[in-house]
């Protein structure tokens, strides 16, 4: 399992549209094969910056999602709302404390 972190920066006036669309698609993304966890965060100091944080079983699962019609629909809608290039990281979780 690994973690995918995506940083997105939006025009402030586009955030409500993004959040409305995310509400519609979040369950579908979470239920994509291999997805084990999905959260959305908003930066406390700059509300124009949002992050998705997701757990995937394998890199192949993430790539299959990225090649899916669902991803194409979500990304086509979302990328029009950005004010900067998105950034993404795939990371291995080393330690968890609960």
C-alpha positions as CSV (number, residue, x, y, z in Angstrom):
1,X,0.0,0.0,0.0
2,X,1.1,3.6,-0.7
3,X,-0.2,7.1,-0.2
4,X,-1.0,9.5,-3.0
5,X,-1.0,13.2,-2.1
6,X,-2.2,15.8,-4.7
7,X,-1.8,19.5,-4.2
8,X,-4.2,21.7,-6.1
9,X,-4.4,25.5,-6.2
10,X,-7.7,27.1,-7.3
11,X,-9.0,30.5,-8.2
12,X,-10.9,31.4,-5.0
13,X,-14.2,31.8,-6.9
14,X,-13.9,28.3,-8.3
15,X,-13.6,26.5,-5.0
16,X,-17.4,26.1,-4.5
17,X,-17.7,24.4,-7.9
18,X,-14.8,22.1,-7.1
19,X,-16.3,21.2,-3.7
20,X,-19.8,20.6,-5.2
21,X,-18.3,18.3,-7.9
22,X,-16.1,16.5,-5.3
23,X,-19.2,15.8,-3.2
24,X,-20.7,14.1,-6.3
25,X,-17.7,11.9,-7.1
26,X,-15.9,11.2,-3.8
27,X,-17.7,7.9,-3.2
28,X,-17.0,6.7,-6.7
29,X,-13.3,7.6,-6.3
30,X,-13.2,5.9,-2.9
31,X,-14.8,2.8,-4.3
32,X,-12.3,2.5,-7.2
33,X,-10.6,-0.8,-7.2
34,X,-7.6,-0.6,-4.9
35,X,-8.5,2.6,-3.2
36,X,-8.6,2.2,0.6
37,X,-8.9,5.7,1.9
38,X,-9.7,9.2,0.6
39,X,-9.6,12.6,2.3
40,X,-9.7,16.2,1.2
41,X,-7.9,19.0,3.0
42,X,-7.8,22.8,2.8
43,X,-4.8,24.8,3.8
44,X,-5.4,26.9,6.9
45,X,-3.4,29.8,5.7
46,X,-4.2,29.8,2.0
47,X,-7.8,28.6,1.3
48,X,-7.0,28.4,-2.4
49,X,-4.9,25.3,-1.8
50,X,-6.5,22.0,-1.4
51,X,-5.0,18.5,-1.1
52,X,-6.4,15.0,-1.7
53,X,-4.8,12.2,0.4
54,X,-5.5,8.7,-0.6
55,X,-4.3,5.1,0.1
56,X,-3.9,2.7,-2.8
57,X,-3.1,-1.0,-2.7
58,X,-0.8,-0.9,-5.7
59,X,0.6,1.5,-8.2
60,X,-1.3,-0.4,-10.8
61,X,-4.6,0.3,-9.0
62,X,-3.8,4.0,-9.1
63,X,-2.8,3.9,-12.8
64,X,-6.0,2.0,-13.6
65,X,-8.0,4.7,-11.9
66,X,-6.0,7.4,-13.7
67,X,-6.9,5.7,-17.0
68,X,-10.6,5.3,-16.1
69,X,-13.6,7.3,-17.5
70,X,-14.3,8.5,-13.9
71,X,-10.8,10.1,-13.6
72,X,-11.2,11.6,-17.1
73,X,-14.5,13.2,-16.1
74,X,-13.2,14.4,-12.7
75,X,-9.9,15.8,-14.1
76,X,-11.4,17.4,-17.1
77,X,-13.8,19.3,-14.9
78,X,-11.2,20.1,-12.1
79,X,-8.3,21.3,-14.2
80,X,-10.3,24.2,-15.6
81,X,-10.6,25.6,-12.1
82,X,-6.8,25.7,-11.2
83,X,-4.8,28.9,-10.8
84,X,-1.5,27.0,-10.8
85,X,-0.1,23.7,-11.9
86,X,-1.1,20.8,-9.6
87,X,1.6,18.7,-7.8
88,X,1.4,15.0,-6.9
89,X,3.5,12.7,-4.8
90,X,3.3,8.9,-4.3
91,X,4.9,8.0,-1.0
92,X,5.4,5.0,1.1
93,X,4.1,5.2,4.7
94,X,6.9,4.4,7.0
95,X,5.4,4.9,10.5
96,X,1.9,5.3,11.8
97,X,1.1,6.3,15.5
98,X,-2.5,6.2,16.7
